[in-house]
Amino acid sequence: MAPLQTAPRRAALRSADRLDRDRQAAPQVFERLRGMIISLELPPGSPLSRAALAGQFGVSSTPIRDALMRLEEEGLVDVFPQYATVVSRVDVRLAQQAHFLRQAVELEIVRMLALRHDEALAVELNATIIRQQQFAKAGDFEKFMAADNEFHAQLYAATDKQDIWSLVRSRSGHIDRLRRLHLPSPGKAQDIVRHHKLIAKAIDAGEPEAAQKHLRTHLSGTLSELAQIRARYPEYLSN
């Protein structure tokens, strides 16, 4: 796979990225900017001009302000009043906390799922894994990460824990950026697919301990390579 290529630092969107006028503006601005930050299209240190964003989204300053406030709450932007708003550096401590939360929740989820047989879930998980394989082969990291999140969202949905998934996602901005930095490493995408296959197989076979074992290995992959990521992208990490 090709090495990570991040887009030039910018705070502007393409004119084609206008908002859906049938939905509230602030949540859309938040979603767009968050996605660009997680994908590193807006890497750490990128300046965010409120006036420029308002002009390019075609909205007033209020939705921009509200979206930036939500991003600040998630620790994805740093706001310096009367001076500037910039994309934050990756906070390793927050990434580790998000990993702890996610692992604690998902270990219980896969145990629950392995104790009951759900053929429909097995079909859904395997379909997502197939899409991941296709994206990995194409080197499409953004769609690969979206499919990765879909796989885990399906686990939460199968246990009626969608609200907890939303909570976990809101705390995962820093670990997700670490994952995005790590993803282009040789063999990383293939490892993720392999782990998903093992988790899905253990759940379908009714093997809770195996499902938990494979999940633990899967979720710890990026943090176990933290030193390598830091050495390669020192300017992106805060501590």
C-alpha positions as CSV (number, residue, x, y, z in Angstrom):
1,M,0.0,0.0,0.0
2,A,1.1,3.5,-0.7
3,P,2.3,5.6,2.3
4,L,0.0,8.2,3.9
5,Q,-0.6,11.2,1.8
6,T,-2.3,14.0,3.6
7,A,-3.9,16.9,1.8
8,P,-2.3,20.4,2.0
9,R,-3.4,22.3,5.1
10,R,-6.6,24.2,4.3
11,A,-9.8,25.3,6.0
12,A,-11.8,25.7,2.8
13,L,-14.3,23.3,1.3
14,R,-15.0,22.8,-2.4
15,S,-18.0,24.8,-3.7
16,A,-19.6,21.4,-4.5
17,D,-19.7,20.6,-0.8
18,R,-22.7,22.7,-0.1
19,L,-25.1,21.7,2.7
20,D,-28.4,19.9,2.5
21,R,-30.9,22.7,3.0
22,D,-33.5,20.3,4.4
23,R,-31.3,19.6,7.4
24,Q,-30.0,21.8,10.2
25,A,-26.7,23.5,9.2
26,A,-24.7,23.2,12.4
27,P,-24.7,19.3,12.6
28,Q,-23.7,19.1,8.9
29,V,-20.8,21.5,9.4
30,F,-19.7,19.5,12.4
31,E,-19.9,16.2,10.5
32,R,-18.0,17.5,7.5
33,L,-15.2,19.1,9.6
34,R,-15.0,16.2,11.9
35,G,-14.6,13.8,9.0
36,M,-11.9,16.0,7.4
37,I,-10.0,16.1,10.7
38,I,-10.2,12.4,11.3
39,S,-9.2,11.6,7.8
40,L,-6.3,14.1,8.1
41,E,-7.5,16.1,5.2
42,L,-7.3,18.8,7.8
43,P,-4.1,17.7,9.7
44,P,-3.1,18.9,13.1
45,G,-2.2,22.6,13.1
46,S,-4.5,23.5,10.2
47,P,-6.1,26.9,10.7
48,L,-9.9,27.2,10.6
49,S,-11.2,30.6,9.5
50,R,-14.8,31.1,10.7
51,A,-15.4,33.7,8.0
52,A,-14.0,31.5,5.2
53,L,-15.9,28.4,6.4
54,A,-19.1,30.4,6.6
55,G,-18.6,31.6,3.0
56,Q,-17.8,28.3,1.6
57,F,-20.6,26.4,3.4
58,G,-23.0,29.2,2.5
59,V,-24.2,29.8,6.0
60,S,-24.1,32.4,8.7
61,S,-21.4,32.5,11.4
62,T,-23.7,30.8,14.0
63,P,-23.7,27.2,12.6
64,I,-19.9,27.6,12.2
65,R,-19.5,28.7,15.8
66,D,-21.7,25.9,17.0
67,A,-19.9,23.2,15.0
68,L,-16.5,24.5,16.2
69,M,-17.7,24.4,19.8
70,R,-18.6,20.7,19.4
71,L,-15.3,20.0,17.9
72,E,-13.6,21.8,20.8
73,E,-15.6,19.7,23.3
74,E,-14.2,16.6,21.6
75,G,-10.7,18.0,21.7
76,L,-10.3,18.1,18.0
77,V,-9.8,21.9,17.7
78,D,-8.0,24.4,19.9
79,V,-9.8,27.8,20.1
80,F,-7.7,30.8,21.0
81,P,-10.2,33.7,21.5
82,Q,-9.6,36.7,19.4
83,Y,-6.7,35.0,17.7
84,A,-7.3,31.7,15.9
85,T,-8.9,28.3,15.8
86,V,-6.7,25.4,14.7
87,V,-7.0,21.6,14.4
88,S,-5.5,20.1,17.6
89,R,-2.6,17.8,17.8
90,V,-3.4,14.1,18.6
91,D,-3.6,13.8,22.4
92,V,-2.2,10.4,23.3
93,R,-3.7,10.4,26.8
94,L,-7.2,10.9,25.4
95,A,-6.5,8.3,22.7
96,Q,-5.6,5.8,25.5
97,Q,-8.7,6.7,27.5
98,A,-10.9,6.2,24.4
99,H,-9.2,2.8,23.8
100,F,-9.9,1.8,27.4
101,L,-13.6,2.7,27.1
102,R,-14.1,1.0,23.8
103,Q,-12.3,-2.2,24.9
104,A,-14.3,-2.4,28.1
105,V,-17.6,-2.1,26.2
106,E,-16.9,-4.2,23.2
107,L,-15.5,-7.1,25.2
108,E,-18.8,-7.5,26.8
109,I,-20.7,-7.0,23.6
110,V,-18.8,-9.7,21.7
111,R,-19.3,-12.1,24.7
112,M,-23.1,-11.4,24.6
113,L,-23.2,-12.0,20.9
114,A,-21.2,-15.2,21.0
115,L,-23.7,-16.6,23.6
116,R,-26.5,-16.4,21.2
117,H,-26.7,-17.4,17.6
118,D,-27.7,-14.7,15.1
119,E,-27.4,-15.8,11.5
120,A,-28.5,-12.4,10.2
121,L,-25.6,-10.7,12.1
122,A,-23.1,-13.2,10.6
123,V,-24.3,-12.3,7.1
124,E,-24.0,-8.6,7.8
125,L,-20.6,-8.8,9.4
126,N,-19.2,-10.9,6.5
127,A,-20.6,-8.5,3.9
128,T,-18.9,-5.6,5.6
129,I,-15.6,-7.6,5.8
130,I,-15.8,-8.3,2.0
131,R,-16.2,-4.5,1.4
132,Q,-13.2,-3.9,3.6
133,Q,-11.1,-6.3,1.6
134,Q,-12.1,-4.5,-1.6
135,F,-11.2,-1.1,-0.1
136,A,-7.9,-2.4,1.2
137,K,-7.0,-3.8,-2.2
138,A,-7.9,-0.4,-3.8
139,G,-5.9,1.5,-1.2
140,D,-9.0,3.6,-0.4
141,F,-8.3,4.3,3.3
142,E,-11.3,6.6,3.9
143,K,-13.8,4.0,2.7
144,F,-11.8,1.3,4.5
145,M,-12.1,3.2,7.8
146,A,-15.8,3.8,7.2
147,A,-16.3,0.1,6.7
148,D,-14.3,-0.6,9.8
149,N,-16.6,1.6,11.8
150,E,-19.6,0.0,10.2
151,F,-18.4,-3.5,11.4
152,H,-18.2,-2.3,15.0
153,A,-21.5,-0.3,14.8
154,Q,-23.2,-3.6,13.7
155,L,-22.0,-5.2,16.9
156,Y,-23.5,-2.5,19.0
157,A,-26.7,-2.5,17.0
158,A,-27.0,-6.2,17.4
159,T,-27.1,-5.8,21.2
160,D,-29.3,-2.7,21.0
161,K,-26.5,-0.4,22.3
162,Q,-26.5,2.2,19.5
163,D,-26.5,5.1,22.0
164,I,-23.4,3.7,23.6
165,W,-21.8,3.5,20.1
166,S,-22.6,7.2,19.7
167,L,-20.9,7.9,23.0
168,V,-17.8,5.9,22.1
169,R,-17.5,7.5,18.7
170,S,-17.7,11.0,20.3
171,R,-14.7,10.1,22.5
172,S,-12.7,8.4,19.7
173,G,-11.4,11.4,17.7
174,H,-7.8,11.1,18.9
175,I,-7.5,7.3,18.7
176,D,-9.2,7.4,15.2
177,R,-6.5,9.9,14.0
178,L,-3.8,7.6,15.3
179,R,-5.4,4.7,13.5
180,R,-5.5,6.8,10.3
181,L,-1.8,7.6,10.7
182,H,-1.1,3.9,11.2
183,L,-3.4,2.5,8.5
184,P,-1.0,2.9,5.6
185,S,1.7,0.8,7.3
186,P,2.5,-2.4,5.3
187,G,0.1,-5.1,6.2
188,K,-2.0,-3.0,8.7
189,A,-5.2,-3.0,6.6
190,Q,-4.9,-6.8,6.0
191,D,-4.4,-7.3,9.8
192,I,-7.6,-5.4,10.5
193,V,-9.5,-7.5,8.0
194,R,-8.1,-10.7,9.5
195,H,-9.0,-9.7,13.0
196,H,-12.6,-8.9,11.9
197,K,-12.8,-12.3,10.3
198,L,-11.7,-14.0,13.5
199,I,-14.1,-12.0,15.7
200,A,-17.0,-12.7,13.4
201,K,-16.1,-16.4,13.2
202,A,-15.9,-16.7,17.0
203,I,-19.2,-15.0,17.5
204,D,-20.9,-17.2,14.9
205,A,-19.3,-20.3,16.4
206,G,-20.5,-19.4,19.9
207,E,-17.1,-19.0,21.4
208,P,-17.1,-16.0,23.7
209,E,-13.6,-16.3,25.0
210,A,-12.1,-16.5,21.5
211,A,-14.2,-13.5,20.4
212,Q,-12.9,-11.5,23.3
213,K,-9.3,-12.6,22.6
214,H,-9.4,-11.6,19.0
215,L,-11.2,-8.3,19.8
216,R,-8.5,-7.4,22.4
217,T,-5.7,-8.0,19.9
218,H,-7.6,-6.0,17.3
219,L,-8.2,-2.9,19.4
220,S,-4.7,-2.8,20.8
221,G,-2.9,-2.8,17.4
222,T,-2.5,0.9,16.9
223,L,-1.4,1.8,20.5
224,S,1.1,-1.0,20.5
225,E,2.8,0.8,17.6
226,L,2.7,4.2,19.2
227,A,6.5,4.7,19.2
228,Q,6.6,4.0,15.5
229,I,3.8,6.4,14.8
230,R,5.4,9.1,17.0
231,A,8.7,8.7,15.2
232,R,7.1,9.1,11.8
233,Y,4.7,11.9,12.6
234,P,6.2,13.8,15.6
235,E,4.6,17.1,14.6
236,Y,1.1,15.5,14.8
237,L,1.3,14.2,18.4
238,S,1.0,16.4,21.5
239,N,2.6,14.1,24.2
